[in-house]
């Protein structure tokens, strides 16, 4: 007997059980962190473990769960295994999911409101303003994400200085232009920490509102290393 001939309850039960598989995968905050990182670009298992704060064994279990619903994909190159978001549709879905959660959950809005008064978020650079500044060569743009993510895609003219290297490399940063620092978007505070460090060293610096994912979705140009 095919599905057309099956009782409606049986068909409905099967279809919605499949839908629920996504909900089960999204019920883990660790898996959401992993998906957020992979939305930035491809990572080795080792790099992904380092940036997510998970052990390789625990990470592997979460990756298998994400892979079971086709949210991530993998490839092998020599002795390394690389993971990435399965496609652009997955990245867009995850971005919409975060924005939907922001619109529905007061807790998220409240915590962002709390940090909105910090120096890094008082005068952020919005996308339109940043495009103009890039066009006119008016700013130095610093990508403070891990270097793997920079190589996968970055703002035009941006230089890579991961947050963990910023203090060590700060003397390399010229003072003849204002600085814009960016990371993974508004739900990431890597750029906030970078702005704080740079302000403490006397630099004129602001934080970008959006990250590379937002630019890609908007159809704006992103450069690969």
LOTIMI-261012 format. One record per residue: x, y, z of N, C-alpha, C, CB in turn. Coordinates in steps of 0.2 Angstrom, whole numbers, plus 5000, padded with zeros to 4 digits. Each point is the difference from the previous one (the first is absolute). Glycine has a CB too. Example, Ala and Ser with C-alpha at 12.3 -4.5 7.8 and 13.67 -1.06 7.14 Angstrom:
! LOTIMI-261012
<atom <5066; 4972; 5039>; <4996; 5006; 5000>; <5004; 5006; 5000>; <4991; 4994; 5006>>
<atom <5007; 5011; 4990>; <5004; 5006; 5001>; <4996; 5005; 5003>; <5006; 4997; 4990>>
***
This chain:
! LOTIMI-261012
<atom <5004; 4994; 5000>; <4996; 5006; 5000>; <5004; 5006; 5000>; <4991; 4994; 5006>>
<atom <5008; 5011; 4989>; <5004; 5006; 5000>; <4997; 5005; 5005>; <5003; 4998; 4988>>
<atom <5000; 5008; 5012>; <4998; 5005; 5005>; <4993; 5003; 4998>; <5012; 5003; 5003>>
<atom <4986; 4997; 4991>; <4994; 5003; 4998>; <4994; 4996; 5003>; <5005; 5004; 4990>>
<atom <4997; 4989; 5010>; <4994; 4996; 5003>; <5001; 4999; 5007>; <5000; 4994; 4990>>
<atom <5005; 5009; 5014>; <5001; 4999; 5007>; <4995; 5004; 5004>; <5012; 4997; 4998>>
<atom <4986; 5002; 5008>; <4996; 5004; 5004>; <5004; 5007; 5001>; <4994; 4990; 5006>>
<atom <5002; 5015; 4994>; <5002; 5007; 5001>; <5005; 5000; 5006>; <4990; 5005; 4994>>
<atom <5008; 4992; 5012>; <5003; 5001; 5006>; <5007; 4997; 4999>; <4990; 4999; 5007>>
<atom <5011; 4995; 4989>; <5006; 4997; 4999>; <5005; 5004; 4996>; <4994; 4989; 5001>>
<atom <5003; 5014; 4994>; <5004; 5005; 4996>; <5003; 5006; 5004>; <4994; 4996; 4990>>
<atom <5001; 5007; 5013>; <5001; 5006; 5004>; <5006; 4998; 5006>; <4988; 5005; 4998>>
<atom <5011; 4990; 5005>; <5005; 4998; 5005>; <5007; 4999; 4998>; <4990; 4994; 5006>>
<atom <5010; 5003; 4988>; <5007; 4999; 4997>; <5003; 5007; 4998>; <4996; 4988; 4996>>
<atom <5000; 5016; 5000>; <5003; 5006; 4998>; <5002; 5005; 5006>; <4993; 4999; 4989>>
<atom <5003; 5001; 5016>; <5002; 5005; 5005>; <5005; 4997; 5005>; <4989; 5004; 4999>>
<atom <5012; 4989; 5001>; <5005; 4997; 5003>; <5007; 5002; 4997>; <4993; 4991; 5004>>
<atom <5007; 5009; 4989>; <5006; 5003; 4997>; <5001; 5007; 5001>; <4998; 4992; 4991>>
<atom <4997; 5012; 5009>; <5001; 5007; 5002>; <5004; 5001; 5007>; <4990; 5003; 4993>>
<atom <5007; 4993; 5011>; <5003; 5000; 5007>; <5007; 4998; 5001>; <4989; 4998; 5004>>
<atom <5014; 4999; 4991>; <5007; 4998; 5000>; <5004; 5006; 5000>; <4998; 4990; 4994>>
<atom <5000; 5015; 5003>; <5004; 5007; 5000>; <4999; 5003; 5007>; <4998; 5001; 4988>>
<atom <4996; 4999; 5015>; <5000; 5003; 5006>; <5004; 4996; 5005>; <4988; 5003; 4997>>
<atom <5013; 4991; 5003>; <5004; 4996; 5005>; <5007; 5002; 4999>; <4992; 4990; 5000>>
<atom <5010; 5011; 4994>; <5007; 5002; 4998>; <5002; 5007; 5003>; <5000; 4992; 4990>>
<atom <4995; 5012; 5009>; <5000; 5007; 5002>; <4999; 5001; 5008>; <4997; 5003; 4989>>
<atom <5002; 4992; 5014>; <4999; 5000; 5008>; <5006; 5000; 5004>; <4990; 4994; 4998>>
<atom <5016; 5006; 4998>; <5006; 5000; 5004>; <5004; 5007; 4998>; <5001; 4987; 4999>>
<atom <5001; 5016; 5006>; <5003; 5007; 4999>; <5007; 4999; 4997>; <4994; 5005; 5010>>
<atom <5009; 4989; 4992>; <5007; 4999; 4997>; <4999; 4999; 4993>; <5004; 4994; 5010>>
<atom <4991; 5002; 4987>; <4999; 5000; 4993>; <4999; 5006; 4997>; <4996; 4989; 5002>>
<atom <5000; 5016; 5001>; <4999; 5006; 4997>; <5007; 5004; 5000>; <4988; 5000; 5004>>
<atom <5016; 5000; 5001>; <5006; 5003; 4999>; <5005; 4997; 4995>; <4999; 5002; 5012>>
<atom <5000; 4992; 4987>; <5004; 4997; 4994>; <4997; 5002; 4993>; <5003; 4990; 5007>>
<atom <4991; 5010; 4993>; <4997; 5003; 4993>; <5002; 5007; 4999>; <4990; 4992; 5002>>
<atom <5010; 5012; 5003>; <5001; 5007; 5000>; <5008; 5001; 4997>; <4992; 5003; 5009>>
<atom <5012; 4993; 4994>; <5007; 5000; 4997>; <5001; 4998; 4993>; <5004; 4998; 5012>>
<atom <4992; 4996; 4987>; <5001; 4998; 4993>; <4996; 5004; 4995>; <5001; 4989; 5005>>
<atom <4995; 5015; 4997>; <4997; 5005; 4995>; <5005; 5005; 4998>; <4989; 4999; 5006>>
<atom <5016; 5002; 4998>; <5006; 5005; 4997>; <5004; 4996; 4995>; <5000; 5006; 5011>>
<atom <5000; 4988; 4989>; <5005; 4996; 4995>; <5002; 4994; 5003>; <5003; 5011; 4995>>
<atom <5001; 4985; 5000>; <5002; 4994; 5002>; <5005; 5000; 5005>; <4998; 4996; 4988>>
<atom <5002; 4998; 5017>; <5005; 5000; 5005>; <5002; 4992; 5000>; <4995; 5010; 5007>>
<atom <5011; 4989; 4995>; <5002; 4994; 5002>; <4997; 4998; 5007>; <5011; 5001; 4994>>
<atom <4989; 4992; 5007>; <4997; 4998; 5007>; <5004; 5003; 5006>; <4996; 4989; 4994>>
<atom <5010; 5011; 5005>; <5004; 5003; 5005>; <4999; 5008; 5002>; <5009; 4991; 4997>>
<atom <4991; 5012; 4997>; <4998; 5008; 5001>; <4993; 5001; 5003>; <5008; 5002; 4990>>
<atom <4988; 4994; 5007>; <4993; 5000; 5003>; <4999; 4999; 5007>; <4996; 4997; 4989>>
<atom <5008; 4998; 5013>; <5000; 4998; 5008>; <5003; 5006; 5004>; <5001; 4988; 4997>>
<atom <5004; 5015; 5000>; <5004; 5005; 5003>; <4995; 5006; 5001>; <5011; 4996; 4996>>
<atom <4986; 5006; 4999>; <4995; 5006; 5000>; <4994; 4999; 5003>; <5005; 5003; 4990>>
<atom <4992; 4991; 5011>; <4994; 4999; 5003>; <5001; 4998; 5007>; <4995; 4996; 4990>>
<atom <5011; 5002; 5012>; <5001; 4999; 5007>; <4998; 4992; 5002>; <4999; 5012; 5003>>
<atom <5000; 4984; 4992>; <4998; 4993; 5001>; <5006; 4996; 4999>; <4989; 5002; 4996>>
<atom <5011; 4992; 5007>; <5005; 4995; 4999>; <4998; 4997; 4993>; <5002; 4997; 5012>>
<atom <5003; 5000; 4985>; <4999; 4997; 4993>; <4995; 4995; 5000>; <5012; 5002; 4998>>
<atom <4988; 4993; 5008>; <4995; 4995; 5000>; <4993; 5003; 5001>; <5009; 4993; 5005>>
<atom <4990; 5012; 4999>; <4994; 5003; 5001>; <4997; 5003; 4993>; <5002; 5002; 5013>>
<atom <5003; 5002; 4984>; <4999; 5003; 4994>; <4998; 4995; 4995>; <5008; 5009; 5003>>
<atom <4995; 4986; 4996>; <4998; 4995; 4995>; <4993; 4997; 5001>; <5012; 4997; 4999>>
<atom <4986; 5002; 5007>; <4993; 4998; 5001>; <4995; 5005; 4998>; <5004; 4994; 5009>>
<atom <4997; 5013; 4992>; <4996; 5005; 4998>; <5000; 5001; 4992>; <5002; 5006; 5011>>
<atom <5004; 4993; 4986>; <5000; 5001; 4993>; <4996; 4994; 4997>; <5012; 5005; 5001>>
<atom <4988; 4989; 5001>; <4997; 4995; 4998>; <4992; 5001; 5000>; <5009; 4992; 5003>>
<atom <4989; 5011; 5002>; <4993; 5002; 5001>; <4998; 5005; 4995>; <5000; 4998; 5012>>
<atom <5004; 5007; 4987>; <4999; 5005; 4995>; <5000; 4997; 4993>; <5005; 5009; 5007>>
<atom <5000; 4987; 4992>; <5000; 4996; 4993>; <4994; 4996; 4999>; <5013; 5000; 5001>>
<atom <4984; 4997; 5004>; <4994; 4996; 4999>; <4994; 5003; 4997>; <5004; 4993; 5009>>
<atom <4996; 5014; 4992>; <4995; 5004; 4997>; <5002; 5004; 4994>; <4994; 5000; 5011>>
<atom <5012; 4999; 4987>; <5003; 5003; 4994>; <5001; 5008; 5001>; <4994; 4991; 4993>>
<atom <5008; 5010; 5013>; <5002; 5007; 5002>; <5007; 5002; 4999>; <4991; 5000; 5008>>
<atom <5013; 4995; 4992>; <5007; 5000; 4999>; <5003; 4995; 4995>; <5001; 5005; 5012>>
<atom <5004; 4996; 4985>; <5004; 4995; 4996>; <5007; 5000; 5001>; <4991; 5002; 4991>>
<atom <5012; 4993; 5007>; <5007; 4999; 5002>; <5004; 4998; 4993>; <4997; 4996; 5012>>
<atom <5010; 5005; 4989>; <5004; 4998; 4994>; <5007; 4998; 5003>; <4994; 5007; 4992>>
<atom <5009; 4988; 5005>; <5007; 4998; 5003>; <5005; 5003; 4995>; <4996; 4990; 5005>>
<atom <5010; 5012; 4998>; <5005; 5003; 4996>; <5007; 4997; 5004>; <4993; 5010; 4995>>
<atom <5010; 4985; 5002>; <5006; 4997; 5004>; <4997; 4998; 5006>; <5008; 5008; 4995>>
<atom <4996; 4994; 5010>; <4998; 4997; 5007>; <4995; 5004; 5004>; <5011; 4996; 5000>>
<atom <4986; 5010; 4996>; <4996; 5004; 5004>; <4993; 4999; 4997>; <5009; 5008; 5001>>
<atom <4986; 4993; 5004>; <4993; 5000; 4998>; <4997; 5007; 5001>; <4999; 4988; 5003>>
<atom <4998; 5015; 4992>; <4997; 5006; 5000>; <4992; 5000; 5000>; <5010; 5004; 4994>>
<atom <4987; 5000; 5010>; <4993; 5001; 5000>; <4998; 5007; 4998>; <4999; 4991; 5010>>
<atom <4995; 5010; 4988>; <4997; 5006; 4998>; <4993; 4999; 5000>; <5010; 5003; 4993>>
<atom <4986; 5003; 5007>; <4993; 5000; 4999>; <4998; 4997; 4993>; <4999; 5010; 5008>>
<atom <4996; 4986; 4992>; <4999; 4996; 4994>; <4998; 5004; 4994>; <4996; 4992; 5007>>
<atom <5001; 5014; 4993>; <4999; 5005; 4995>; <4998; 5006; 5002>; <4997; 4990; 4993>>
<atom <5002; 5015; 5002>; <4998; 5007; 5002>; <4993; 5000; 5003>; <5007; 5004; 4990>>
<atom <4989; 4991; 5008>; <4993; 5000; 5002>; <5000; 4999; 5008>; <4996; 4995; 4989>>
<atom <5009; 5000; 5013>; <5001; 4999; 5007>; <5002; 5006; 5004>; <5003; 4988; 4997>>
<atom <5002; 5016; 5000>; <5002; 5006; 5003>; <4994; 5005; 5001>; <5012; 4998; 4995>>
<atom <4984; 5003; 5000>; <4995; 5004; 5000>; <4995; 4998; 5005>; <5002; 5003; 4988>>
<atom <4996; 4991; 5012>; <4995; 4997; 5005>; <5003; 5002; 5007>; <4996; 4991; 4992>>
<atom <5010; 5007; 5010>; <5003; 5001; 5006>; <5000; 5008; 5002>; <5007; 4990; 4999>>
<atom <4994; 5014; 4996>; <5000; 5007; 5002>; <4993; 5003; 5001>; <5010; 5001; 4993>>
<atom <4985; 4996; 5003>; <4993; 5002; 5002>; <4998; 4997; 5007>; <4998; 5000; 4987>>
<atom <5005; 4994; 5014>; <4998; 4997; 5007>; <5002; 5005; 5005>; <5001; 4988; 4995>>
<atom <5005; 5014; 5005>; <5003; 5005; 5005>; <4996; 5006; 5001>; <5011; 4995; 4998>>
<atom <4987; 5008; 4996>; <4996; 5006; 5000>; <4993; 4999; 5003>; <5007; 5004; 4990>>
<atom <4990; 4990; 5008>; <4994; 4998; 5003>; <5000; 4999; 5007>; <4997; 4995; 4989>>
<atom <5008; 5002; 5014>; <5001; 4999; 5007>; <5001; 5007; 5003>; <5005; 4989; 4999>>
<atom <4999; 5016; 4998>; <5000; 5006; 5003>; <4994; 5004; 5000>; <5011; 5001; 4995>>
<atom <4984; 4998; 5000>; <4994; 5004; 5000>; <4995; 4997; 5005>; <5002; 5002; 4988>>
<atom <4999; 4991; 5014>; <4995; 4997; 5005>; <5003; 5000; 5007>; <4996; 4993; 4990>>
<atom <5010; 5007; 5011>; <5003; 4998; 5007>; <5003; 5007; 5003>; <5002; 4988; 4997>>
<atom <4994; 5014; 5008>; <5002; 5006; 5004>; <5007; 5000; 5003>; <4988; 5002; 5002>>
<atom <5014; 4992; 5000>; <5006; 4999; 5003>; <5006; 5002; 4995>; <4995; 4990; 5007>>
<atom <5004; 5008; 4987>; <5006; 5002; 4995>; <5000; 5007; 4999>; <4998; 4989; 4994>>
<atom <4996; 5014; 5005>; <5000; 5007; 4999>; <5002; 5004; 5006>; <4990; 4999; 4993>>
<atom <5009; 4999; 5013>; <5002; 5003; 5006>; <5008; 5000; 5001>; <4989; 4996; 5005>>
<atom <5014; 4998; 4993>; <5007; 5000; 5001>; <5004; 5004; 4995>; <4999; 4988; 5004>>
<atom <4998; 5013; 4990>; <5002; 5004; 4995>; <4999; 5007; 5002>; <4998; 4992; 4991>>
<atom <4997; 5010; 5012>; <4999; 5007; 5003>; <5005; 5001; 5005>; <4987; 4999; 4997>>
<atom <5014; 4997; 5007>; <5005; 5001; 5005>; <5007; 5002; 4998>; <4994; 4992; 5007>>
<atom <5008; 5005; 4987>; <5007; 5001; 4998>; <4999; 5006; 4994>; <5004; 4988; 5002>>
<atom <4990; 5014; 4997>; <5000; 5006; 4995>; <5003; 5006; 5002>; <4990; 4995; 4996>>
<atom <5011; 5006; 5011>; <5002; 5006; 5003>; <5008; 5000; 5001>; <4989; 5002; 5006>>
<atom <5014; 4992; 4992>; <5007; 4999; 5000>; <5003; 5005; 4995>; <4999; 4988; 5004>>
<atom <5008; 5014; 4996>; <5003; 5004; 4995>; <5000; 4997; 4993>; <5007; 5005; 5009>>
<atom <4993; 4989; 4991>; <5001; 4996; 4993>; <4993; 5001; 4997>; <5009; 4992; 5004>>
<atom <4986; 5009; 4999>; <4993; 4999; 4997>; <4996; 5007; 5000>; <5000; 4988; 5003>>
<atom <5004; 5017; 4999>; <4996; 5007; 5000>; <4999; 5003; 4993>; <5005; 5001; 5012>>
<atom <5001; 4998; 4984>; <5000; 5003; 4994>; <5002; 4995; 4995>; <5002; 5011; 5004>>
<atom <4994; 4983; 4995>; <5002; 4995; 4995>; <5000; 5003; 4992>; <4996; 4991; 5008>>
<atom <5008; 5006; 4988>; <5000; 5002; 4993>; <4994; 4995; 4997>; <5013; 5004; 5000>>
<atom <4982; 4999; 4996>; <4996; 4996; 4997>; <5002; 4998; 4993>; <4991; 5005; 5006>>
<atom <5006; 4991; 4991>; <5003; 4997; 4993>; <5000; 5006; 4995>; <4995; 4989; 5003>>
<atom <5000; 5015; 4996>; <5001; 5005; 4995>; <5006; 5005; 5001>; <4987; 4999; 4999>>
<atom <5014; 5003; 5007>; <5005; 5004; 5002>; <5007; 4997; 4999>; <4993; 5006; 5008>>
<atom <5007; 4987; 4994>; <5007; 4997; 4999>; <5001; 4999; 4992>; <4998; 4994; 5011>>
<atom <4997; 5005; 4985>; <5001; 4999; 4993>; <5003; 5007; 4997>; <4991; 4991; 4999>>
<atom <5007; 5014; 5003>; <5002; 5007; 4998>; <5007; 5001; 5002>; <4989; 5004; 5000>>
<atom <5013; 4994; 5007>; <5006; 5001; 5002>; <5006; 4995; 4997>; <4995; 5004; 5011>>
<atom <5002; 4990; 4987>; <5005; 4996; 4996>; <5001; 5003; 4993>; <4996; 4990; 5006>>
<atom <4999; 5012; 4991>; <5001; 5003; 4993>; <5004; 5006; 5000>; <4989; 4996; 4998>>
<atom <5011; 5008; 5007>; <5004; 5006; 5001>; <5007; 4999; 5003>; <4989; 5007; 5000>>
<atom <5012; 4987; 5002>; <5006; 4998; 5004>; <5001; 5004; 5006>; <5005; 4997; 4989>>
<atom <4990; 5004; 5015>; <5000; 5004; 5006>; <5002; 4997; 5006>; <4992; 5007; 4994>>
<atom <5008; 4986; 5006>; <5001; 4996; 5006>; <5004; 4994; 4999>; <4989; 5004; 5004>>
<atom <5014; 4994; 5002>; <5004; 4994; 5000>; <4995; 4995; 5003>; <5011; 5005; 5001>>
<atom <4987; 4989; 4996>; <4996; 4995; 5002>; <5004; 4994; 5003>; <4991; 5004; 4991>>
<atom <5007; 4994; 5015>; <5003; 4995; 5003>; <4995; 4994; 5001>; <5008; 5008; 5006>>
<atom <4994; 4986; 4992>; <4996; 4994; 5001>; <5003; 4997; 5006>; <4996; 4999; 4988>>
<atom <5000; 5000; 5017>; <5003; 4997; 5007>; <4997; 4993; 5001>; <5001; 5012; 5005>>
<atom <4996; 4985; 4990>; <4998; 4993; 5000>; <5006; 4996; 4999>; <4989; 5002; 4996>>
<atom <5011; 4991; 5006>; <5006; 4996; 4999>; <5002; 5000; 4992>; <4996; 4993; 5009>>
<atom <5010; 5006; 4990>; <5003; 5001; 4993>; <4996; 4995; 4995>; <5011; 5004; 5005>>
<atom <4987; 4990; 4997>; <4997; 4996; 4996>; <4994; 5003; 4997>; <5004; 4990; 5006>>
<atom <4992; 5014; 4998>; <4994; 5003; 4997>; <5002; 5006; 4996>; <4994; 4996; 5010>>
<atom <5011; 5007; 4991>; <5002; 5006; 4996>; <5002; 4997; 4993>; <5004; 5006; 5010>>
<atom <4999; 4989; 4990>; <5002; 4997; 4993>; <4994; 4998; 4996>; <5011; 4996; 5005>>
<atom <4984; 5001; 4998>; <4994; 4998; 4997>; <4996; 5006; 4997>; <4999; 4990; 5008>>
<atom <5002; 5016; 4995>; <4996; 5006; 4997>; <5001; 5006; 5005>; <4992; 4992; 4994>>
<atom <5009; 5014; 5003>; <5001; 5006; 5005>; <4998; 5006; 4996>; <5009; 4994; 5006>>
<atom <4990; 5011; 4997>; <4998; 5007; 4997>; <5006; 5002; 4996>; <4993; 5003; 5010>>
<atom <5005; 5000; 4985>; <5005; 5003; 4995>; <5005; 5004; 5004>; <4992; 5000; 4990>>
<atom <5015; 4999; 5009>; <5005; 5004; 5003>; <5002; 4998; 5007>; <4996; 5009; 4992>>
<atom <5000; 4987; 5011>; <5001; 4998; 5007>; <5006; 4996; 5001>; <4988; 5000; 5002>>
<atom <5015; 5002; 5004>; <5006; 4996; 5002>; <4998; 4995; 5006>; <5008; 5009; 4996>>
<atom <4996; 4985; 5004>; <4998; 4995; 5005>; <5004; 5001; 5007>; <4997; 4992; 4991>>
<atom <5000; 5010; 5014>; <5004; 5000; 5007>; <4995; 4997; 5005>; <5007; 5010; 4997>>
<atom <4994; 4983; 5003>; <4995; 4997; 5005>; <5001; 5003; 5007>; <5001; 4989; 4994>>
<atom <4993; 5011; 5009>; <5000; 5003; 5007>; <5005; 4998; 5005>; <4988; 5001; 4998>>
<atom <5014; 4992; 5001>; <5005; 4998; 5005>; <5007; 5002; 4998>; <4993; 4990; 5002>>
<atom <5008; 5013; 4992>; <5006; 5003; 4998>; <5001; 5007; 5001>; <5001; 4990; 4992>>
<atom <4993; 5014; 5010>; <5000; 5007; 4999>; <5005; 5003; 5004>; <4988; 4999; 4998>>
<atom <5012; 5000; 5009>; <5005; 5003; 5004>; <5007; 4999; 4998>; <4992; 4998; 5009>>
<atom <5010; 4996; 4988>; <5007; 4999; 4998>; <5001; 5004; 4994>; <5000; 4989; 5005>>
<atom <4995; 5012; 4990>; <5002; 5003; 4994>; <4997; 5008; 4999>; <4999; 4988; 4995>>
<atom <4999; 5014; 5011>; <4997; 5007; 5000>; <5005; 5005; 4997>; <4993; 4997; 5010>>
<atom <5013; 5003; 4991>; <5005; 5005; 4998>; <5001; 5000; 4992>; <5006; 4999; 5011>>
<atom <4991; 4995; 4986>; <5000; 5000; 4993>; <4994; 5004; 4997>; <5006; 4989; 5000>>
<atom <4990; 5013; 5004>; <4994; 5004; 4997>; <5001; 5007; 5000>; <4993; 4991; 5005>>
<atom <5007; 5012; 4989>; <5001; 5007; 4999>; <4995; 5004; 5003>; <5006; 4998; 4989>>
<atom <4996; 5009; 5012>; <4995; 5004; 5004>; <4998; 5006; 4995>; <5005; 4997; 5011>>
<atom <4996; 5002; 4983>; <4998; 5006; 4995>; <4993; 4999; 4997>; <5012; 5001; 4998>>
<atom <4984; 4994; 5004>; <4993; 4999; 4998>; <4996; 4998; 5006>; <5004; 4997; 4988>>
<atom <4990; 5004; 5012>; <4995; 4997; 5005>; <5000; 4993; 4998>; <4993; 5011; 5001>>
<atom <5005; 4985; 5004>; <5000; 4993; 5000>; <4993; 4997; 5000>; <5011; 4999; 5005>>
<atom <4987; 4996; 4991>; <4993; 4997; 5001>; <5002; 4992; 5002>; <4994; 5009; 4992>>
<atom <5004; 4989; 5013>; <5001; 4993; 5002>; <4993; 4996; 4999>; <5010; 5003; 5008>>
<atom <4991; 4991; 4989>; <4994; 4996; 4999>; <5001; 4993; 5002>; <4996; 5007; 4991>>
<atom <4999; 4989; 5011>; <5000; 4993; 5001>; <4995; 4996; 4997>; <5005; 5003; 5011>>
<atom <4990; 4993; 4993>; <4995; 4996; 4997>; <4993; 5003; 5000>; <5007; 4990; 5003>>
<atom <4993; 5017; 4998>; <4993; 5003; 5000>; <4998; 5002; 5007>; <4997; 4993; 4990>>
<atom <4997; 5009; 5011>; <4998; 5003; 5006>; <4999; 4996; 5006>; <4994; 5007; 4993>>
<atom <5006; 4986; 5006>; <5000; 4995; 5005>; <5007; 4998; 5002>; <4988; 4996; 4997>>
<atom <5017; 5007; 5001>; <5007; 4998; 5002>; <5003; 5006; 5003>; <5001; 4992; 4990>>
<atom <5003; 5007; 5015>; <5004; 5006; 5004>; <5007; 5000; 4998>; <4991; 4999; 5009>>
<atom <5012; 4997; 4987>; <5007; 5000; 4998>; <5002; 5008; 4998>; <5000; 4987; 4997>>
<atom <4996; 5016; 4999>; <5002; 5007; 4998>; <4999; 5004; 5006>; <4996; 4998; 4988>>
<atom <4999; 5001; 5016>; <5000; 5005; 5006>; <5006; 4999; 5004>; <4988; 4998; 5000>>
<atom <5015; 4996; 5001>; <5006; 5000; 5004>; <5006; 5003; 4997>; <4995; 4989; 5005>>
<atom <5005; 5010; 4988>; <5005; 5004; 4996>; <5000; 5007; 5001>; <5000; 4991; 4992>>
<atom <4993; 5012; 5007>; <4999; 5007; 5001>; <5003; 5003; 5006>; <4990; 4999; 4993>>
<atom <5008; 4997; 5013>; <5003; 5002; 5006>; <5007; 5000; 5001>; <4990; 4995; 5005>>
<atom <5013; 5000; 4992>; <5008; 5000; 5000>; <5003; 5006; 4996>; <4999; 4987; 5001>>
<atom <4998; 5014; 4993>; <5003; 5005; 4996>; <4998; 5007; 5003>; <4999; 4993; 4990>>
<atom <4995; 5008; 5013>; <4999; 5007; 5004>; <5005; 5001; 5005>; <4988; 4999; 4997>>
<atom <5013; 4996; 5007>; <5005; 5000; 5006>; <5007; 5002; 4997>; <4993; 4992; 5007>>
<atom <5009; 5007; 4987>; <5006; 5001; 4997>; <5000; 5007; 4996>; <5003; 4988; 5000>>
<atom <4991; 5016; 5001>; <5000; 5006; 4997>; <4998; 5000; 4992>; <5008; 5003; 5008>>
<atom <4989; 4992; 4990>; <4998; 5000; 4993>; <4993; 5002; 4999>; <5008; 4991; 4998>>
<atom <4991; 5012; 4996>; <4993; 5002; 4999>; <4997; 4994; 4996>; <5003; 5013; 4999>>
<atom <4992; 4984; 5004>; <4997; 4994; 4998>; <4993; 4999; 5001>; <5011; 4995; 5002>>
<atom <4985; 5002; 4993>; <4993; 4998; 5001>; <4999; 4993; 4998>; <4997; 5012; 4998>>
<atom <4997; 4986; 5004>; <4998; 4993; 4998>; <4996; 5000; 4995>; <5001; 4996; 5012>>
<atom <4999; 4999; 4983>; <4996; 4999; 4995>; <4993; 4996; 5002>; <5010; 5000; 4992>>
<atom <4985; 5003; 5006>; <4993; 4996; 5002>; <5000; 4993; 4997>; <4994; 5011; 5000>>
<atom <5008; 4988; 4994>; <4999; 4993; 4997>; <5006; 4997; 4999>; <4990; 5004; 4994>>
<atom <5010; 4989; 5004>; <5005; 4996; 4999>; <5000; 4998; 4992>; <5001; 4996; 5012>>
<atom <5003; 4999; 4987>; <5001; 4998; 4993>; <4994; 4996; 4998>; <5012; 4999; 5001>>
<atom <4985; 4997; 5003>; <4993; 4997; 4998>; <4995; 5004; 4998>; <5003; 4991; 5008>>
<atom <4996; 5015; 4996>; <4995; 5005; 4998>; <5001; 5003; 4994>; <4999; 5002; 5012>>
<atom <5008; 4999; 4986>; <5002; 5003; 4994>; <4998; 4995; 4994>; <5009; 5007; 5006>>
<atom <4993; 4987; 4995>; <4998; 4995; 4995>; <4993; 5000; 4998>; <5010; 4993; 5004>>
<atom <4986; 5006; 5002>; <4993; 5000; 4999>; <4997; 5006; 4996>; <4999; 4993; 5010>>
<atom <5004; 5013; 4992>; <4998; 5006; 4996>; <5002; 5001; 4993>; <5000; 5005; 5012>>
<atom <5004; 4990; 4986>; <5003; 5000; 4993>; <5006; 5005; 5000>; <4989; 4997; 4996>>
<atom <5014; 5005; 5009>; <5006; 5005; 5000>; <5006; 4996; 4999>; <4994; 5008; 5008>>
<atom <5011; 4995; 4989>; <5007; 4997; 4998>; <5004; 4998; 5007>; <5000; 5006; 4989>>
<atom <5002; 4987; 5010>; <5004; 4997; 5005>; <5006; 4998; 4997>; <4990; 4997; 5008>>
<atom <5016; 5004; 4995>; <5006; 4998; 4997>; <5003; 4993; 5003>; <5003; 5012; 4997>>
<atom <5000; 4984; 4999>; <5003; 4994; 5003>; <5008; 5001; 5000>; <4990; 4992; 4996>>
<atom <5013; 5005; 5009>; <5007; 5001; 5000>; <5003; 4995; 4995>; <5000; 5003; 5012>>
***
